[in-house]
């Protein structure tokens, strides 16, 4: 017998899998569905999906970085601060100080509250390329970023992940 939760997950993943579109008729409805998915899925489910989906050998850094810039520019400033804070926290655990990252990446600030969207995009791009596991962890904690990615490869990969997730 299929539970309501399983049916819900199937419908959400079907909706996400069908999202390989640049312009959606009613974006607010799709965002609501993604937000609902993000709230109902566990951190581990999101991390597993994102770690399968967002890999530099699947989507190159050259393709991902412009997507990250656009997505980070669209999220709310408080969410952007949280994303930056999380990247700094995880990277610090790997021995990279915020001062070192500010210098290495050419950030305008190392204070998440004062960082510009481009700074957060540089930090996210660095993590994507150099520390994909940290990138996946931050996305699992801050999934709002994912709903603004538009690359067709991302849409195709989401479809593949949705199909795999539904057949477990």
C-alpha positions in Angstrom: 0.0 0.0 0.0 1.4 3.4 -1.0 1.5 6.0 1.8 0.4 9.6 1.3 4.0 10.6 1.8 5.2 8.3 -1.0 2.5 9.7 -3.3 3.4 13.2 -2.4 7.1 12.6 -3.1 6.3 11.0 -6.4 4.2 14.0 -7.4 6.8 16.5 -6.3 9.6 14.6 -8.1 7.4 14.3 -11.2 6.9 18.1 -11.1 10.6 18.7 -10.6 11.5 16.3 -13.4 9.3 18.1 -15.8 10.9 21.4 -15.1 13.4 21.5 -17.9 12.1 24.9 -19.1 13.7 28.3 -19.2 10.3 30.1 -18.8 7.6 28.6 -16.7 4.0 29.7 -17.1 3.4 30.4 -13.4 6.8 30.5 -11.6 5.2 31.1 -8.2 3.4 27.8 -8.3 6.6 25.9 -9.2 8.5 27.7 -6.4 5.8 26.8 -4.0 6.1 23.2 -5.0 9.8 23.3 -4.6 9.6 25.0 -1.2 7.1 22.4 -0.1 9.5 19.6 -1.3 12.4 21.3 0.5 10.3 21.5 3.7 9.0 17.9 3.6 12.3 16.2 2.6 14.9 15.4 5.1 18.4 17.0 5.1 19.8 13.6 4.1 17.4 13.1 1.2 18.3 16.6 -0.1 22.0 16.0 0.3 21.8 12.7 -1.5 19.8 14.1 -4.4 22.1 17.2 -4.7 25.3 15.1 -4.4 24.2 12.9 -7.3 22.9 15.9 -9.3 25.7 18.5 -8.8 29.0 17.0 -9.7 31.8 18.9 -11.6 32.1 15.9 -14.0 28.4 16.1 -14.8 28.0 19.9 -14.9 31.3 21.8 -15.4 32.3 24.7 -13.2 32.2 26.9 -16.3 28.5 26.0 -16.7 27.6 26.1 -13.0 29.2 29.3 -11.9 27.0 31.6 -14.1 24.0 29.7 -12.8 25.2 30.2 -9.2 25.6 34.0 -9.8 22.0 34.3 -11.1 20.6 32.1 -8.4 22.4 33.9 -5.5 21.3 37.2 -6.9 17.7 36.1 -6.7 17.6 34.7 -3.1 16.6 36.9 -0.2 19.5 38.9 1.4 19.1 37.0 4.8 19.2 33.7 2.9 22.3 34.8 1.0 24.0 35.7 4.4 23.1 32.2 5.7 24.6 30.6 2.6 27.8 32.5 2.9 28.0 31.8 6.7 27.5 28.1 6.0 30.2 28.0 3.3 32.7 29.8 5.6 31.8 27.5 8.5 32.3 24.3 6.5 35.5 25.6 4.8 36.9 26.6 8.1 36.6 23.0 9.3 38.9 22.1 6.4 41.5 24.6 7.5 40.6 27.6 5.3 40.1 30.8 7.2 37.7 33.5 6.1 40.6 35.9 5.8 42.4 33.5 3.4 39.3 32.9 1.4 38.7 36.7 1.1 42.2 37.2 -0.2 42.3 34.1 -2.5 38.9 34.6 -4.1 39.0 38.4 -4.2 35.9 38.9 -2.0 34.9 42.5 -1.1 34.2 41.3 2.5 34.5 38.2 4.7 31.5 39.3 6.8 28.5 37.4 5.4 26.2 40.4 6.3 28.3 42.7 4.0 29.0 40.3 1.2 27.7 41.2 -2.3 25.9 38.5 -4.3 29.0 38.1 -6.5 31.1 37.4 -3.4 28.7 34.6 -2.3 28.7 33.3 -5.9 32.5 33.1 -5.9 32.5 31.3 -2.6 29.8 28.8 -3.9 31.7 28.3 -7.1 34.9 27.6 -5.2 33.2 25.1 -3.0 31.5 23.4 -6.1 34.8 23.0 -7.9 37.2 22.3 -4.9 35.0 20.9 -2.2 31.8 19.4 -3.8 30.9 17.6 -0.5 30.7 21.0 1.2 28.7 22.4 -1.7 26.2 19.6 -1.3 26.0 20.0 2.4 25.3 23.7 2.1 22.6 23.1 -0.6 20.9 20.5 1.6 20.8 23.1 4.5 19.9 26.0 2.2 17.8 24.5 -0.7 16.3 27.9 -1.6 19.3 28.4 -3.9 18.4 25.3 -6.0 15.0 26.6 -7.2 16.7 29.5 -9.0 19.1 27.4 -11.0 17.9 27.3 -14.7 20.6 25.5 -16.6 18.9 22.8 -18.9 21.5 20.3 -17.7 20.3 20.9 -14.2 16.7 20.2 -15.3 17.8 17.0 -17.1 19.8 15.8 -14.1 16.9 16.6 -11.7 14.7 14.4 -13.9 17.2 11.6 -13.7 17.5 11.9 -9.9 13.7 12.1 -9.5 13.3 8.9 -11.5 16.0 7.1 -9.4 14.5 8.4 -6.1 11.0 7.3 -7.0 12.0 3.7 -7.8 13.7 3.0 -4.5 
